[in-house]
Every structure is written in structure tokens, then in C-alpha cells.
């Protein structure tokens, strides 16, 4: 369990910085609080997205506590990890990151294929978050993918997070497995928190979610089939300006700002201004519970 003291803004990745001092600013959030982790100077790259992702309100809606065991499935570049890891490490909790599954190459596989790129992404992620244990604590690393094992020991987690990744799992045909793995990892009474790009009500759900948007009713159906009970929905991440009819799907919007189909070279003449004005996508924020019985 993470018990190391954390350094504040100036800690280096080698973990060699000095012990934290009490905040000088009397209005600063208390050290170790969720607000403190969100305001951390180590989040210089992630903080501009807070206006769209509402980390404090979202995590409070999911009823997070500093002493919990939390699983973040497919953490991506680590937007949520740079908040969760210091917060849980300081409070006696524990974080597991279930990253992309690295498929072991078969004889004859192209070594320059996508599997190598995935391995490189995971290696950079691990270097970043395992290289500064004074700040981020002892993060457990697991995998999630088509043939992966448990994302965490059965019944060990208080909270599992699906943060804008469900459309990717639908495209890969592993959405049902994601819910099953989360259900297994959670203790009875544990929470599944989902943030996801939201499709318009009444639209036909593409099973592969090719545009990145998913019907809220479809998410609830998948959760119920896995055994979860729906608890509540929040509109904290809603964006009424999002028309969801963009030329390159949700990726036309910030932060990706795609200007051409996936795999094609960017279009330098593409006009980003109407999509930048929308901001990030309209998102559902849903809370489910694993029954205690």
C-alpha cells in the first residue's frame, strides 16, 4: 500500500525531492485533499482540460475517498492518474491502472505493427508514473484487453472507472468483458463510475461506436447485463453545444481536433473554429453499484 510521503509541485521524476512543506497560501486546499491533488502544479498539462472534465465534481459524484482502492481502466495519457495517484497515496488508498493489453507476438507477426506502438505507449506511461513514487505512490499495473486476466484481485476494489473509453472497447468487441472484469474486481457495494461521449436520445446505436458516441440507455443495458444496479446520473459533464454530427466523429472536437479521417495526413486547410467553439464533447456521467447480496 502506498505510504510514502509526497512532494509538491517541484518534485522530480527520480523521486529525490525534499519533504513537502505546509502551503504558504492560506486559501490553498488542504494538503492531501482532492482539491489539492487537482490543483497540483505537476498537472500543468492536464489542468486546461478541467473546465470540460470537472474532475472535482465528477470524482465526488462517484463518492471517492482517499483510503479507497481504485481501478482506472485504460488510463490513456494519465489525465485522471495524475489526480488519483497523489490523492490516494497521501490518504492511504491504492490505485491500479489497467492499461492496454500487450499482445505477445506470434511467429510471422510484423514487429513494426500496432502492437509495438501500444507497448511503447505503455512503457512511457509506466516510466512517468512509476518514476516518481514520492508523488504518485505505489501504483499497481495490470492489463485489459481481449484475452487479459483480472484487472485487479476479485472483490478488492471500492471504485472502478471507465473514463471515456467505452466506445473504444465497443469498437474492439470487448465492451461486455470490460463490465464483467469491473464487476469481478469490485467488492460487494463497490461503485462503477462511467464518463462517456453521449449519443442523442433516440438515435440508432452503432455497435462499434464509430463516431465515438454511445447511447446512455445502451450503457445502462450493458451494466445491467453484467449485474450492476444503476444508482444515479449527473449532468456535470454535459455540453449542450455539442451537436454530435462532426465530420470525423467526436475526435473533430478538442482535444484531438482531427482534420482528416483516421490514418490520413492532417488537412492544413480544415477550419477548426466551429468545433473549437463547441469545446469538448457532451458526456454522460453515470454511477452504478455492485449489489451487496
Secondary structure, DSSP 4 states (H G I P E B T S, - for coil): --------TT--TTS-PPPP---SSTTSPPTTSHHHHHH-GGGTTTGGGHHHH-HHHHHHHTT--TT-EEEEES-TT-TTHHHHHHHHHHHT-EEEEEEE--PPPPTT--TTSHHHHHHHHHHHHHHHHHS-HHHH---EEEEESTT---SS-TT-EEEEEEES-HHHHHHHT-HHHHHHHHHHHEEEEEEEEEEEEBPPTTPPPPTT-TTS-B-HHHHHHHHHHHTEEEEEEE-TT--TT--S--TTGGGGSTTT---SSTTSPP-TT---HHHHHH-SPPEEEEEEEE---
